[in-house]
Amino acid sequence: MPDPNGAWRRIGRLIDRISGLTGFIGALAILAAALVVTEGVVVRKVLGQSTIWQIEFSVFLLIYACFVGAALAQRGEHHLNVDLIIIHLRPKAREIVLLIAAMIGCLICAVVAAYGWPMWWRALVEGEHSESLWGPPMWIPYLFLPLGMTLVFLQYLGQIVRKIQDIRRGRIDAEVVRTELKEIELPAGPEGRGGEAHE
C-alpha cells in the first residue's frame, strides 16, 4: 500500500525546490532592476538621450521579485509576523492559532490566484500591450501575480499539512522560535555561548 505521507513529502520537496529557484531568480531580478535603472540614469543624464524601456522594465522585474519571490520567504516563514500574543500562549494553543493563521493566508492566496489567472489569460489571448512607447506585452507582468500567489498557496498548504501532523503527534516546541532569529547562526564568544561572555 503506497504511503500518502511519503508522496506528500516528495511533493513538498518539489515545491520547495521550485520556490528556491524562483526566489533565486527574484534576487537576480532585483540586481538587474538596479543595473537597468543605473543604465537609464547614465543614458539620460550623461549621454543626454531619452529613455524608453528602462523604468517599465525595472518595474516588471520588481513585480516579479515581490510576488514570485514571496514563495521563498514563505518557505522559510520569513514573512512579517506579529507575535505579541502567541508568545504568551500555551504551546498547543499557540500552534492551533498559527494553523488557523496559515489557513487564512492560504485562502487569501487561493482567491488572489483564482482572480489573477483569468486576468493573465485575457491579456495573453487579447494581445494586450503597454501604452508606453516601448509597448511590451502585458501578459508577462500579469503572469507574476497569479504565479506567485499559487506558489505561496502551495507553500502554505505544505505547512498546514505538516503542522496538523505535528499537533496530532505532539511534536510541539515548548518555546516559540522567533521568526527573525531562524537560520541565523551567532558566532561563539569566549565562553562558546552565542558571543556572550559570562562571568
Backbone as a ProteinNet text record, in pm:
[ID]
protein_1_A
[PRIMARY]
MPDPNGAWRRIGRLIDRISGLTGFIGALAILAAALVVTEGVVVRKVLGQSTIWQIEFSVFLLIYACFVGAALAQRGEHHLNVDLIIIHLRPKAREIVLLIAAMIGCLICAVVAAYGWPMWWRALVEGEHSESLWGPPMWIPYLFLPLGMTLVFLQYLGQIVRKIQDIRRGRIDAEVVRTELKEIELPAGPEGRGGEAHE
[TERTIARY]
85.3	0	89.1	68.7	153.9	137.7	246.6	245.4	208.5	88.9	49.6	141.6	195	286.3	415.2	464.6	584.8	561.5	443.8	410.9	402.2	340.4	328.2	465.1	555.7	690.4	763.1	746	809.8	753.9	622.7	559.9	609.5	618.3	666.9	808.9	895.4	1033	1037.7	950.7	944.5	900.9	798.2	750.4	860.1	933.9	1043.6	1152.5	1183.6	1285.7	1240.8	1113.6	1060.8	1065.5	1024.9	1027.9	1170.7	1266.5	1406.4	1456.5	1419.3	1460.9	1399.4	1268.3	1202.6	1251.8	1285.5	1341.4	1479.5	1561.8	1694.5	1681.2	1587.5	1563.9	1514.6	1433.4	1386.9	1501.7	1600.6	1718.7	1793.9	1807.6	1872.8	1790.7	1658	1571.8	1592.4	1611.2	1637.4	1770.5	1871.4	2002	1990.6	1917.7	1900.8	1824.8	1723.8	1647.9	1738.1	1826.2	1919.6	2012.6	2061.4	2150.7	2079	1954.5	1877.5	1849.1	1810.3	1783.2	1911.6	2023.7	2151.7	2185.8	2164.6	2190.2	2100.6	1974.4	1882.8	1926.7	1977.3	2026.1	2147.5	2239	2358.6	2320.1	2229.6	2187.1	2120.6	2036.6	1960.8	2046.2	2120.7	2193	2331.3	2399.9	2536.4	2537.7	2464.5	2464.9	2357.8	2262.2	2159.7	2057.6	2041.7	1943.5	1818.2	1708.3	1583.4	1582.2	1514.3	1499.9	1357.6	1345.3	1214.2	1168.8	1257.7	1216	1264.6	1359.5	1428.8	1336.7	1259.2	1175.1	1069.9	1004.2	899.1	956.5	1071.2	1134.4	1175.8	1231.4	1272.1	1151.2	1039.2	916	869.9	875.4	838.1	926.6	1056.4	1148.3	1115.7	1081.8	1048.6	915.1	820.3	693.4	719.5	807.2	842.6	904	1002.2	1071.3	974.6	878.9	783.9	687.9	624.3	517.8	570.6	656.4	704.9	809.8	888.3	986	924.5	796.2	729.3	723.5	724.1	717.4	841.2	956.1	1079.9	1074.8	1023.5	1010.1	912.9	804.7	707.6	765.8	850.7	913.7	991.4	1060.6	1135.8	1059	930.1	844.5	910.6	959.7	1027.5	940.6	811.3	723.4	703.5	663.8	644.3	537.2	567.1	472.4	457.5	337.1	312.3	291.7	391.8	386.2	366.1	311.6	292.9	203.6	101.1	5.4	50	91.4	116	232.9	327.6	440.7	397.4	278.1	229.2	129.2	98.2	2.5	72.2	-8	44.9	86.2	183.9	236.2	129	34.5	-65.6	-159.8	-200.7	-288.6	-217.4	-87.8	-8.9	-5.5	16.6	23.3	-111.5	-219.5	-352.9	-379.3	-339.5	-355.7	-274.1	-149.6	-65.3	-123.8	-185.3	-250.2	-367.1	-448.1	-562.7	-513.4	-406.5	-349.9	-298.7	-234.6	-185.3	-302.1	-411.2	-528.6	-589	-593.7	-646.2	-554.8	-423.3	-329	-339.5	-356.9	-372.2	-497.5	-606.4	-731.9	-717.6	-652.2	-633	-551.3	-442.7	-360.6	-440.2	-526	-607.9	-704.2	-764.9	-860	-787.9	-672	-597.6	-552	-503.7	-460.8	-578.6	-693.5	-812	-858.4	-842.7	-877.1	-764	-640.3	-525.4	-505.2	-529.3	-507.7	-597.5	-729.1	-810.7	-765.2	-717.3	-667.9	-545.8	-455.9	-338	-379.3	-472.5	-514.4	-579.4	-661.6	-726.6	-622.1	-520.2	-415.2	-337	-318	-244.9	-326.3	-453.1	-537.9	-568.3	-594.8	-631	-509.6	-390	-267.9	-250.6	-283.4	-270.8	-123.5	-101.3	33.1	29.8	143.1	154.5	133.4	82.6	58.4	181.9	294.4	417.1	476.6	581.5	649.2	712.8	758.4	819.3	714.1	600.3	485	504.4	556.5	572.7	438.3	428.8	303.7	275.5	150.8	116.1	95.8	90.7	72.9	195	309.5	431.7	421.5	398.2	384.3	257.2	150.4	26.5	45.2	144.6	170.8	227.1	301.1	374.3	282.4	169.3	78	18.7	-52	-110.3	-6.1	106.9	211.9	266.6	296.9	349.4	250.3	123.7	23.2	-3.8	8.2	-8.4	104.9	227.2	341.3	331.1	288.3	271.5	158.8	50.7	-58.7	-7.9	75.2	128.8	220.7	299	382.7	297.9	194	102.1	40.1	-0.7	-64.8	28.7	154.4	250.9	272.3	277.9	296.9	175.9	56.3	-65.3	-65.4	-31.2	-27.7	74.2	193	296.7	254.9	191.7	151.4	42.1	-52.6	-157.2	-94.2	0.4	68	144.9	212.2	288.2	196.5	81.8	-12.5	-68.1	-103.2	-157.2	-56.4	71.1	174.5	239	196.7	251	390.1	432.5	565.8	555.2	550	530.6	645.2	707.3	815.1	759.5	832	786.8	791.8	887.8	902	890.3	850.9	840.5	980.1	1002.2	1125.2	1094.3	1150	1115.2	1159.3	1069.3	1090.8	1219.3	1247.7	1363.8	1495.5	1490.7	1612.3	1630.9	1537.8	1550.8	1667.9	1740.8	1850.3	1960	1971.2	2077.8	2175.1	2297.5	2398.9	2477	2475.1	2550.6	2691.2	2791.7	2928.6	2950.2	3028.7	3059	3155.5	3125.2	3209.1	3318.9	3383	3491.6	3448.9	3322.8	3275.1	3201.3	3196.9	3130.3	2979.6	2922.2	2777.5	2722.1	2714	2646.2	2706.2	2837.7	2902.4	2896	2841.5	2830.6	2931.7	2999.7	3090.3	3018.2	3030.1	2963	3068	3045.3	3139.9	3111.3
-119.7	0	125.1	218.1	337.2	425.4	488.4	576.1	717.9	768.5	903.5	1011.1	986.3	1084.1	1095.7	979.1	981.8	1056.4	1036.1	1107.9	1257.3	1293.6	1435.9	1498.6	1421.8	1474.4	1500.9	1411.1	1431.9	1555.7	1570.9	1690	1815.6	1808.5	1922.9	1961.5	1860.8	1889.9	1953.6	1906.9	1965.9	2112.1	2139.4	2277.1	2364.2	2309.3	2385	2417.2	2319.9	2344.1	2450.8	2443.9	2545.2	2682.6	2690.3	2818.6	2869.9	2777.8	2818.7	2875.6	2809.7	2856.8	2992.2	3006.6	3133.9	3245	3209.1	3308.9	3354.8	3260.9	3296.5	3388.3	3354.1	3440.9	3577.9	3580.4	3707.2	3794.3	3729.9	3805.4	3862.9	3782.3	3832.4	3944.6	3935.1	4039.5	4172.2	4168.3	4292.4	4352.9	4268.2	4316.2	4374.6	4303.3	4351.5	4483.9	4498.7	4624	4739.7	4716	4821.6	4860.2	4760	4788.1	4861.8	4823	4886.8	5032.6	5058.9	5197.3	5280.4	5221.8	5292.7	5324.5	5226.4	5248.8	5359.9	5362.5	5466.6	5604.7	5614.3	5744.1	5789.4	5697.6	5732	5778.5	5703.2	5738.2	5875.3	5901.5	6027.8	6146.7	6129.7	6244.6	6265.7	6158.8	6171.9	6184.9	6094.6	6095.9	6186.6	6232	6324.5	6263.4	6131.5	6063.2	6030.6	6010.8	5976.8	5826.8	5795.3	5654.6	5609.5	5488.2	5439.2	5320	5224.9	5097.4	5073.5	5151.3	5118.6	5116.6	5222.1	5229.6	5118.8	5100.9	4999.3	4859	4832.3	4701.3	4676.2	4777.5	4760.2	4739.6	4802.8	4780	4636	4584	4443.3	4349.3	4378	4294.5	4297.5	4414.9	4426.1	4360.5	4365.2	4293.6	4144.2	4094.1	3951.8	3919.4	3999.6	3972.1	3976	4067.7	4082.9	3965.2	3931.4	3830.9	3687.9	3662.8	3526.1	3491.1	3589.8	3565.2	3543.8	3577.4	3560.5	3414.8	3321.8	3179.3	3135.6	3189.7	3154.6	3207.2	3328.8	3383.7	3300.3	3254.3	3171.5	3034.8	2981.8	2852.3	2855.5	2965	2977.6	3048.1	3078.1	3150.7	3281.9	3355.6	3481.7	3603.2	3583.2	3698.2	3762.8	3887.8	3959.7	3891.7	3877.3	3817.7	3908.5	3916	3986.3	3878.8	3861.9	3751.5	3798.2	3919	3974.7	3885.9	3826.4	3744.2	3599.5	3544.2	3399.8	3355.3	3445.5	3404.7	3380.8	3427.1	3408.7	3293.8	3227.2	3117.1	2986.2	2889.9	2755.6	2697.9	2606.3	2555.8	2504	2421.8	2365.9	2474.2	2564.6	2675.3	2763.3	2786.9	2867.6	2804	2671.2	2602.7	2603	2594.1	2598.9	2736.2	2842.1	2978.9	2997	2947.1	2957	2876.7	2762.4	2681.2	2756.4	2819.8	2897.9	3014.1	3081.2	3192.7	3143.8	3025.5	2969.2	2935.7	2884.6	2853	2979.4	3087.6	3214.2	3266.8	3262.6	3305.9	3222.5	3091.5	3000.9	3035.9	3064.7	3101	3231.7	3330.3	3459.1	3440.6	3361.8	3336.7	3264.5	3170.4	3097.2	3191.4	3283.1	3377.9	3470.7	3525.5	3616.7	3544.4	3419.4	3342	3311.7	3279.4	3246.6	3365.4	3486.1	3605.1	3645.1	3613	3655.4	3575.5	3443.1	3361.4	3402.7	3426.9	3473.8	3608.8	3697.5	3827.7	3808.8	3718.8	3689.1	3627.7	3533.3	3465.2	3562.5	3654.7	3753.5	3842.8	3885.5	3969	3893	3762.6	3681.5	3662.7	3626.8	3597.7	3723.8	3833.2	3958	4037.6	3990.3	4057.7	4196.9	4215	4347.3	4389.4	4516.3	4573.5	4698.8	4732.6	4856.3	4975.2	5084.1	5203.8	5292.3	5246.6	5324.8	5315	5393.5	5387.2	5250.5	5188.2	5055.1	4951	4955.1	4870.9	4721.3	4671.9	4526.6	4458.5	4329	4256.3	4248.9	4274.6	4282.8	4146.5	4040.1	3909.1	3871.1	3930.7	3897.1	3946.1	4076.7	4116.7	4062.4	4042.7	3988.2	3844.5	3774.4	3636.9	3628.9	3733	3725	3716.2	3785.6	3782.7	3644	3585.1	3452.6	3343.6	3352.3	3252.7	3259.4	3379.5	3396.3	3352.2	3390.9	3352.9	3202.8	3139.5	2993.6	2924.5	2972.2	2913.1	2934.5	3054.3	3079.3	2992.3	2976.6	2887.8	2745.5	2695.4	2560.2	2550.4	2655.4	2656.3	2652.9	2735.1	2734.2	2595.6	2535.4	2404.5	2302.1	2301.5	2210.4	2236.1	2362.4	2395.6	2356.8	2371.2	2331.9	2182	2104	1957.8	1918.6	1977.8	1945.5	1985.2	2102.3	2149.3	2060.7	2016.8	1925.7	1794.9	1742.8	1619.3	1637.7	1751.4	1776.7	1788.3	1855.5	1870.2	1733.6	1652.1	1519.1	1431	1443.5	1357.4	1418.2	1538.1	1602.8	1659.4	1677.9	1733.8	1886.4	1945.4	2089.7	2146.3	2251.9	2315.9	2381.1	2366.6	2425.5	2577.8	2632	2776.2	2818.7	2943.4	2998.6	3022.7	2978.3	3014.3	3142.5	3252.7	3382.3	3385.4	3432.3	3428	3498	3612.3	3688.6	3622	3520.4	3451.9	3317.7	3277.2	3149.3	3153.8	3043.4	3025.4	3129.9	3191.4	3286.6	3221.5	3208	3148.2	3259.6	3258.2	3356.6	3304	3388.6	3340.8	3309.1	3205.4	3167.6	3267.7	3308.5	3403.6	3331.5	3402	3342.7	3218	3216.3	3100.6	3002.4	3031	2940.9	2943	3058.1	3064.4	3186.9	3180.2	3282.8	3420.7	3428.8	3558.8	3633.6	3574.1	3642.9	3583.7	3667	3619.4	3623.1	3518.9	3510.1	3503.8	3582.2	3580.8	3463.3
0	0	0	-93.1	-100.4	22.5	61.5	178.7	135.3	175.8	133.8	191.3	312.2	370.9	290	240.3	157.3	28	-32.7	-156.4	-130.4	-16.8	13.4	40	106.3	130.5	-0.6	-97.6	-228.3	-297.8	-290.4	-349.3	-279.2	-145.5	-68.4	-105.5	-125.3	-165.8	-304	-394.7	-528.8	-520.9	-440	-422.9	-363.5	-266	-204.9	-307.1	-393.8	-496	-595.4	-636	-728.4	-663.1	-535.3	-463.7	-450.6	-426.8	-418	-549.8	-660	-792.1	-824.9	-803.3	-834.2	-742.1	-616.3	-525.5	-569.2	-616.8	-667.9	-789.7	-878.6	-995.3	-949	-841	-786.1	-737	-673.5	-628.3	-748	-853.5	-975.1	-1038.2	-1027.9	-1084	-1012.6	-880.4	-806.4	-849.7	-863.7	-911.2	-1051.7	-1139	-1276.4	-1278.7	-1193.3	-1188.3	-1148.3	-1050.2	-1008.6	-1123	-1196.3	-1308.9	-1421.1	-1447.7	-1555.4	-1521.3	-1394.6	-1353.7	-1362.5	-1320.3	-1329.9	-1474.7	-1562.5	-1705.7	-1759.3	-1714.5	-1759.1	-1715.5	-1592.6	-1543	-1623.1	-1651.4	-1728.5	-1869.5	-1932.8	-2069.2	-2071.6	-1970.4	-1972.2	-1928.6	-1819.5	-1761.4	-1821.6	-1855.3	-1906.3	-2058.3	-2125.3	-2271.9	-2330.2	-2245.8	-2292	-2385.3	-2381.8	-2466.4	-2385.9	-2455.2	-2386.8	-2355.4	-2247.8	-2208.7	-2239.9	-2290.4	-2332.9	-2249.3	-2231.3	-2173.6	-2030.6	-1981.3	-1857.1	-1735	-1715.5	-1594.9	-1595.2	-1708	-1714.6	-1694.8	-1755	-1740.9	-1596.1	-1531.2	-1390.9	-1300.8	-1331.9	-1254.9	-1271.4	-1393.4	-1416.6	-1335.3	-1331.2	-1255	-1106	-1054.3	-912.6	-880.4	-973.8	-954.4	-943.7	-1030.2	-1022.4	-886.5	-845.6	-719	-601.3	-606.3	-496	-488.1	-598.9	-595.2	-607.5	-704.4	-723.6	-618.1	-576.8	-471.8	-334.8	-319.1	-189.5	-146.3	-241.2	-206.2	-129.9	-166.3	-94.3	48.2	65.4	200.6	282.8	220.4	292.4	325.7	239.7	266.1	397.8	422.7	546.7	657	631.6	727.2	768.5	667.8	693.7	665.8	637.8	623.2	759.9	758.9	884.2	969.1	1097.2	1190.8	1311.9	1362.7	1487.8	1593.3	1680.1	1775.6	1919.8	1935.7	2069.4	2155.5	2094	2170	2175.4	2060.6	2056.7	2142.7	2171.6	2255.4	2399.8	2436.1	2573.2	2584.8	2473.9	2477.3	2514.2	2559.6	2581.3	2446.3	2444.4	2316.1	2220.2	2268.8	2177.5	2127.3	2216	2174.7	2072.5	2094.5	2000.5	1862	1857.6	1728.7	1657.9	1733.5	1673	1613.7	1686.3	1633.8	1506.6	1506.1	1386.8	1271.2	1303.1	1199.4	1137.1	1220.4	1169.3	1083.7	1129.1	1051.1	916.3	914.1	787.9	694.6	750.7	668.9	607.5	685.6	632.7	522.2	545.7	443.1	316.9	334.2	220.6	139.7	210.6	143.8	65.8	126.1	58.5	-69.7	-60.3	-179.1	-287.5	-246.3	-343.4	-415.5	-341	-401.2	-498.9	-456.4	-543.8	-670.5	-655.2	-772.2	-863.5	-804.2	-883.8	-967.7	-916.7	-994.9	-1088.7	-1052.4	-1131.9	-1259.3	-1253.4	-1373.7	-1490	-1470.2	-1584.2	-1639.1	-1550.4	-1595.3	-1686.5	-1644.9	-1727.1	-1860.8	-1857.4	-1979.7	-2077.8	-2026.3	-2112.2	-2179.3	-2101.5	-2159.6	-2266	-2245.9	-2343.2	-2470.7	-2455.2	-2571.5	-2652	-2581.4	-2649.5	-2695.4	-2662.8	-2707.4	-2650.9	-2523.9	-2461.7	-2455.3	-2483.4	-2474.7	-2388.9	-2332.6	-2256.4	-2349	-2293.2	-2373.6	-2385.1	-2331.9	-2340.1	-2480.6	-2507.3	-2636.6	-2659.2	-2551.7	-2561.4	-2596.6	-2528.3	-2559.4	-2543.3	-2430.3	-2414.5	-2394	-2422.3	-2397.5	-2247.9	-2208	-2066.6	-2001.7	-2081.5	-2018.9	-1934.8	-1965.8	-1889.9	-1745	-1720.5	-1579.4	-1514.9	-1595.3	-1538.3	-1490.4	-1543.5	-1502.1	-1360.6	-1319.4	-1192.9	-1071.3	-1073	-957.6	-935.1	-1034.1	-1007.3	-986	-1057.9	-1038.4	-896	-850.7	-715.2	-609.7	-624.9	-525.7	-526.6	-643.3	-650	-575.2	-592.9	-522.5	-371.6	-329.7	-186.4	-131	-208.9	-169.1	-144.7	-235.3	-220.5	-98.6	-73.5	46.1	172.9	176	290.2	307.9	196.9	203.9	267.3	225.2	283.2	431.7	469.6	610.4	694	637.6	709.3	735	632.7	649.3	755	748	847.2	987.9	999.9	1132.4	1191.4	1108.1	1156.8	1204.1	1126.8	1166.6	1297.2	1313.1	1435.4	1556.8	1539.7	1651.1	1690.7	1591	1621.2	1693	1654.5	1713.4	1837	1873.3	1992.8	1974.9	1850.4	1824.5	1820.6	1938.9	1950.9	2032.8	1982.1	2056.4	2182.3	2290.7	2417.2	2411.4	2335.9	2325	2179.3	2160.6	2025.7	1971.2	1846.4	1776.4	1700.8	1748.5	1689.4	1543.5	1458.2	1314.4	1272.7	1334.5	1291.2	1330.8	1416.4	1458.1	1390	1305.8	1237.2	1140.3	1135	1041.2	1055.6	1174	1198.4	1295.6	1253.1	1339.2	1407.4	1540.2	1615.7	1639.2	1621	1643	1790.3	1815.5	1952.8	2014.1	2137.8	2209.7	2286.6	2378.3	2456.2	2532.7	2576.3	2651.1	2561.7	2426.7	2334.1	2343.5	2389.6	2406.3	2336.3	2203	2124.7	2136.2	2153.5	2150.9	2281.9	2388.6	2515.8	2614.8	2683.8	2787.2	2920.4	2995.6	3123.8	3233.6	3337.6	3449.1	3541.8
[MASK]
+++++++++++++++++++++++++++++++++++++++++++++++++++++++++++++++++++++++++++++++++++++++++++++++++++++++++++++++++++++++++++++++++++++++++++++++++++++++++++++++++++++++++++++++++++++++++++++++++++++++

